[in-house]
Amino acid sequence: MAAAQSRRGTGLFWTRLSRCRTPGPAQTRTGAGPHRCLSSVSAPPPPGTWSSELSRLSHRDLYRLSVTNPDQFWGSAAADRLRWVEPFKRVRDCDLSSGKISWFLGGKLNVSVNCLDVHVEKHPDRAALIWERDEPGTEVKVTYRELLETTCRLANTLKSHGIQKGDRVAVYMPVSPLAVAAMLACARIGAVHTVVFAGFSSEALAGRIQDAQCKVVLTCNEAVRGGRVVPLKSTVDAAVRSCPTVQHVFVSQRTENPTEMGPLDVPLEEAMSSQSPVCPAEPLDSEDLLFLLYTSGSTGKPKGVVHTQAGYLLYTSLTHQYVFDHRDGDVFGCVADVGWITGHSYVVYGPLSNGATTVLFESTPVYPNPGRYWETVERLRISQFYGAPTALRLLLKYDDSWVKKFDRSSLRTLGSVGEPINHEAWHWFHSVVGEGRCPLVDTWWQTETGGICIAPRPAEEDAPIVPAMAMRPFFGIQPVLMGEKGEPLSGGSVTGALCISQPWPGMARSIYGDHQRFIDAYFKPYPGCYFTGDGAYRSEDGYYQITGRMDDVINVSGHRLGTAEIEDALDEHPAVPETAVVGFPHDIKGEVPFAFVVLKEESGLDRAAVLKQLRELVTTKIAKYAVPEHFLVVKRLPKTRSGKIMRRILRSVAMEKSGDLGDTSTLDDSSVVKEIIEAHEQYRKQRAEEEKKKQQ
Ligand code: 7RM
């Protein structure tokens, strides 16, 4: 009876839909103010609705449906696209103002089954992974059947070492089939993975392990990148010394170099070989934790962003298919590291849930030469290439022949992620790499959004891609721009704080161990809405363009960094009472940290030595890429009467825009500005001289 009713409801809905005029993006935005998401009580749509009806709709109609009837849209997508052990009873129960977000309530499923078993049933011998190893031409293919077996052996290994549902597992590994199997093995048994980018220092790793209270760590003896070996095991050793929760460290042998094994260490391949290649999948609640991923915020402490099972999987699966125009048999090439959210969503979960062949890129864009990406495209016949603007900006400096000598005819879609893509990089990517025939999707999203939220939809009817923008909200995403007084801005040609007014299944659910911080950071600034931390511009046509962060987060080579994290590291130096770090433009990295440093008034202080120690501090506390490119020693920092550092002024000085400092009336002592400008003048001269010497 219930099913019959909602079927009739569906029919009615379509009649209504077919009669209304098609609103363009400019129209859909009006009225999209900060809403409370009312808890939905409607029953899930009947099975088959997605496959028989919705998937045939145009993108425009799908978008309209997704915002007018999210229960219908997401309910049918979830019912038909995912395999459930227990069907869900309710599509969503959300209230953004209190940070309560639940999707597909009452349902049970297993993410690893959806990424592996369902495809093994249909095409066991299709390549799930192509591991593009550091040395070109040494790629390794892993079929869906093999990946399932490896995942099960790893899952059984974890189980036999006491890992149970809900336990946290740290993964500190380079991009490799075992890293993917580790993530999926956790998903299979209901453990929660937290992948830590293998470029982070031992202290950064330890901080994350401690916060998540991980029971085990999975790592490799060494990583291989750009022809060099990078020790990983020794970094883990140093980290776990201060991590009492860690009971075992599993060590995989990426290279043949011997590894010193301690009492916690278990050789991973050996342990797996004695395990069964079959492991029953744990049925998990839609809202059980799938993973934590630490990301930088505006405080010194990175936050463990929480993602859960069904909503995340559905969202990555749908975005992967629609944004990239993924089709059966495609080879999907996302060159991100699995240590970042892009690696989670578009190397692992999105592509595998769609049965794609996904590339694991272990190398760098310039190893052994600047043709590496395109030689890989030719050799692996890559259909979609998804990368970061920072790499493109680096590559376009070389001769175009590095691109043109390779066959790129397999490419169908190009994608960009992580930071704004400038016009030069956009055009080079589109016309040189894509020969002008592949749509280029500039995808905006965040660790917290789980998947792509704003991107062009090239497959949409009469929707041209405007270089470096034309970004439209994905299904279910309702962007709102907020003005300075917190009011929603309507119309085109406006710039404001980018918020999203309705929940979507892929959004983060919490910050691990600190739900209040989750609410405060994302839902308090604009009550009832998710605040992204970014600013954005909306054109007359209703397209969005991201203008950049509005908080103290910077983006170095597409890696997100809190300036406070760097300041905390610098402040540990005994001769440094105070520092302030701001973002400074860089033509390849996008942004680099610029540090203003106050030194203790000590006689005989060796400045050069202190600065060297400061660089080392940041390397050991965070990572190499976080080391400031510029250090400017100043006597004092500009502060308000309440003692807050005015970073805005420092940014202007660094950018040499000191003629335009804005309002300085709240400064405690305005003479500090002159002091800093003079110090900067001197610094500039000194840098210029050093440059000259270098060139001679
Ligand atoms: C996927 C990812 C998120 C921050 C975000 C933005 C910036 C990401 C774009 C972009 C302009 C883009 N997650 N950002 N994509 N800015 N255009 N297409 O990068 O959590 O690591 O970073 O990155 O500032 O808030 S992330």
Boltz pocket constraint, residues with backbone or C-beta under 6 A from the ligand:
constraints:
  - pocket:
      binder: B
      contacts: [[A, 295], [A, 340], [A, 341], [A, 342], [A, 416], [A, 417], [A, 418], [A, 419], [A, 420], [A, 421], [A, 442], [A, 443], [A, 444], [A, 445], [A, 446], [A, 447], [A, 448], [A, 454], [A, 532], [A, 533], [A, 534], [A, 546], [A, 548], [A, 549], [A, 555], [A, 558], [A, 559], [A, 560]]
      max_distance: 6.0
